[in-house]
Amino acid sequence: MVAHYTQEEIEAMIACPKVIVQPLAKKWDGKPKHRQNEMELRSADGKYEYKVFLRQNVEFEENFSIGVRGREKGKPWMTLLRVNGPHGPNKEIRHHEKPHVHYHDFDNFTGDPALAIPVEDYFSLNEAIVYFFKKINLPISSDYFGGLFART
């Protein structure tokens, strides 16, 4: 089921202040080809809830994705924003060659590459994490993120 939010609701969900409900695990979950971590958030006013995911290829560290899914309580989930590293050259999808951000909007629930914006604000996963948390209005605290940047 696809969530139907207005563009204003989507922008509000991304921009509103957030608090941590379930922090990232201190140790990344290792899979055969990637490592991953997750956390849960809610808006400071309690109206929205969020799931944040981090994924990184274990062989090619520059290949990563950080995203947030959100919803108004009781409504379906929607991916709101993804921050990605370069996935490598691809003749079909040119933006994969550079770090890029996918913005999801009212008319585009599928992650259409047309909404992938190349950026130069980050190059590594650590830089992308800082960029991402600023983008979603979540303060970075060493209480929650002290061990996040450690390579395990």
N, C-alpha and C positions, 0 to 999 in steps of 0.2 A: 504494500500500500504506500503510495506516494503522499508525503505530507504537503499540504497546501497552506503556505504562509504568504502574506503580502511581502513585497520588497522591503517595506518599512519594518516589518516584524523580523525579517532575516537580518537586516542591518542592526536592529536593536539587540537581537540575540548574540551577535558577534561582539558588539561594542560595550554592552553593559558590564558593570563590575561583577566579578565572580569570586566565589570562595571554594576551597577544596573540601570535598566530602570524603573522598578516598584518594590518598596520595599515590603517586607513582611508587612502585616497588623499588626497594634499594638495589635489588639485583634484577637485571634484565632476564626475561624468559627466553632461553635459547631454543631455536628451532633448527632443523637441518641446514637451511639456506639463509635464515635471517634471525635477528633478535628483535624482541618486542617488549613494550611496556604500555601500561594503560593507567588512567586515573579517571575519577568522577568528580564533577563540579556541579554547582548550582549558582544561579544568579543571586546576587546579594539580597534582592527583594524576594527570593524564593519562587518566582514565577516560572523560571526555566531550569531545566536540568541538562547536563552535558556528559558526554563520554569523549575523552581525549585518547588518541592512540599514537604511538611512536613505533615505527618499523625501520630497520636498517639491515641491508644486505651484509652478510658476514665477510664475503669475499671482496666486494666493492663498496667501501665505506661511504663513498660519495652518493651512493644510491640509497636514499632514505625518503620517508614520507611521515609527516606529522599532521594529524587532522583532528577536527572536532565535529562531533555529531551533536545536535541539540534538538530540544522539543519543549513546547509548553507542556506542563504536566497533563497527562491523559491523552495527548495527541501523538501521532506517529513521529519517529525519529527522522531527521534530515541531516545529511552531511552539509555543513556550512562553509568550511574552509579547509584546504589542504596546502601545506607547505612542503615542497619536494626538492630534493637534490637532483642533479642531472642523472638521467637514466642511461645516457649514452646516445650516440648518433642513431637517428631513425629517419629515413627518407619520408615516411608518411606523417610523422609528428615532429616537426622541427623544434618545438620548445623543449623537448626532452634533452637536448644538448646542453642546456643551461639550468641553473637553479630557477624554479618557477613556483608561482602560487596559483592555485585553482580557487576561483571565487564561484560560489554557487548562488544563483539568484532565482527569482520567481519563475522565469521562463526556462530555466535550465537546471533540471534536477539530475542530469546524467553525467555531469563533469565534462561537457563538451570542450575539446581542446581550444576552441575559440576564446574561452574564458581563462585560459592559462596565461598568466602574465610573467614573462621573464623578469627576474630581479637580480640586483647586484648587492643586496643588503646582507647576504650571508653566503658562505661557501661550504662550511662544515656543518655537521649535525649540531654541534654545540652552539654555533652562531645561529642556526635555524631555530633551535629551541628558544633562545632568548628573543629572537624576532617574533616567533609564533606567540609566546606568552604576552608580549607587548601588544600584538595585534588583537588578541582576544581579551585584553584587559584583565590579566591575572598577574599580580605581583609575584616576583620570584623571591622566595625566602629560603635561606640555607636550611631552615628547619625541615623543609620538604624536599629540597633539591640538592642537599649537600653531597649525596653519593651518586646523583644522576649522571654526572659527566665522567664517572670512572668507567674504564673499559673492562668488561668482564667477559 
